[in-house]
């Protein structure tokens, strides 16, 4: 723990005392503030690195109510082959396909797939089945 003294010499409300214009920004005269600084904070700033911030959410999963419509973005070189691959994977399931985007040089196409998934395991199985196919470059 480090101990800081915050003294304010100009409480007159001028720009030197409060550049943001908010009264909350002004500390009270001679107020002591205790700040705990972790070793990593010395190098990453007082808020820590973005990586440390993200770690706080690692254990939290979003709440998803199944069954639900789930959207995937499937990217590959040939639109016809992509549509065939997607239809193989989601055969028998309620789904829709939409050409979403084409790269600036026309080498890649992106197809938006919306499909009804039963549960998390089913959702992940579709994701992995699409991603393993050689005609698919990326799945989001």
C-alpha positions in Angstrom: 0.0 0.0 0.0 1.2 3.5 -0.8 0.1 6.6 1.0 -0.6 9.7 -1.0 -1.4 13.2 0.3 -3.8 15.2 -1.9 -3.7 18.9 -1.1 -5.6 21.4 -3.1 -4.3 24.9 -2.9 -6.8 26.5 -5.3 -10.4 25.7 -4.3 -11.8 28.9 -5.9 -13.4 27.1 -8.8 -11.0 28.4 -11.5 -9.7 26.3 -14.3 -6.5 25.4 -12.3 -8.6 23.9 -9.5 -11.0 21.8 -11.7 -10.1 21.6 -15.4 -13.0 19.2 -16.2 -15.6 21.4 -14.6 -17.0 18.6 -12.3 -17.0 19.2 -8.6 -16.5 15.4 -8.0 -13.0 15.8 -9.5 -11.8 17.9 -6.7 -10.3 16.1 -3.7 -11.0 17.6 -0.3 -8.0 19.4 1.2 -5.4 17.2 3.0 -7.4 14.0 2.4 -5.3 10.9 2.6 -5.9 8.3 -0.1 -4.6 4.7 0.3 -3.9 3.0 -3.0 -2.9 -0.6 -3.3 -0.6 -1.2 -6.2 0.0 -4.7 -7.5 3.4 -5.5 -9.0 2.0 -5.9 -12.5 0.3 -2.5 -12.2 3.7 -0.8 -12.0 4.3 -1.8 -15.7 0.7 -1.9 -17.0 -0.7 1.3 -15.4 -3.1 1.4 -12.5 -6.0 -0.2 -14.4 -3.9 -3.2 -15.4 -3.5 -4.5 -18.9 -6.5 -5.4 -21.1 -5.4 -9.1 -20.8 -5.8 -8.9 -17.0 -9.2 -7.2 -17.4 -10.4 -10.0 -19.8 -9.4 -12.7 -17.3 -12.1 -11.5 -15.0 -14.7 -12.7 -17.5 -13.2 -16.1 -18.2 -15.4 -17.9 -15.8 -18.6 -16.3 -16.9 -20.7 -17.7 -19.7 -23.4 -15.8 -21.4 -26.9 -17.0 -20.6 -28.4 -18.6 -23.7 -32.0 -20.0 -23.7 -32.2 -23.0 -25.9 -33.5 -23.9 -28.4 -32.7 -20.7 -30.3 -31.7 -19.4 -33.6 -27.9 -19.1 -33.9 -26.0 -17.2 -36.5 -22.7 -18.3 -38.0 -20.6 -16.6 -40.7 -19.0 -19.1 -43.0 -16.2 -17.9 -45.3 -14.7 -19.7 -48.3 -13.6 -19.3 -51.9 -16.6 -20.8 -53.7 -20.2 -19.8 -52.8 -21.7 -23.0 -54.4 -19.4 -25.3 -52.5 -20.0 -23.3 -49.3 -23.7 -23.7 -49.6 -23.3 -27.5 -50.3 -21.1 -27.9 -47.2 -23.5 -26.0 -45.0 -26.5 -28.0 -46.2 -24.6 -31.2 -45.4 -23.9 -30.1 -41.9 -27.3 -28.8 -41.0 -29.4 -31.4 -43.0 -32.8 -31.7 -41.5 -32.5 -28.6 -39.4 -34.5 -25.3 -39.8 -32.0 -22.9 -41.3 -31.5 -19.9 -43.7 -28.5 -19.0 -45.9 -27.7 -15.5 -47.1 -24.8 -14.3 -49.2 -23.4 -11.8 -46.7 -20.2 -10.4 -48.3 -17.6 -10.8 -51.0 -13.9 -9.8 -50.6 -12.7 -6.8 -52.6 -10.8 -8.9 -55.1 -13.6 -11.5 -55.3 -11.5 -14.4 -53.8 -13.6 -15.1 -50.8 -17.3 -15.1 -50.0 -19.1 -15.0 -46.7 -22.4 -16.7 -46.1 -24.6 -16.0 -43.1 -26.1 -19.1 -41.7 -29.0 -18.9 -39.2 -30.0 -22.3 -37.7 -32.1 -23.6 -34.9 -29.8 -25.2 -32.3 -31.0 -27.4 -29.5 -28.3 -26.8 -26.9 -24.7 -25.7 -26.4 -23.3 -29.1 -27.5 -25.3 -29.0 -30.7 -24.2 -25.4 -31.4 -20.5 -26.3 -30.9 -20.9 -29.4 -33.0 -22.2 -27.4 -36.0 -19.3 -24.9 -35.5 -16.7 -27.6 -35.5 -18.2 -29.6 -38.4 -18.2 -26.4 -40.5 -14.7 -25.5 -39.5 -13.2 -28.9 -40.3 -14.3 -28.9 -43.9 -11.6 -28.1 -46.4 -13.7 -25.7 -48.5 -14.3 -23.5 -45.4 -11.6 -21.0 -44.5 -13.2 -19.5 -41.4 -16.3 -19.8 -39.2 -17.5 -17.1 -36.9 
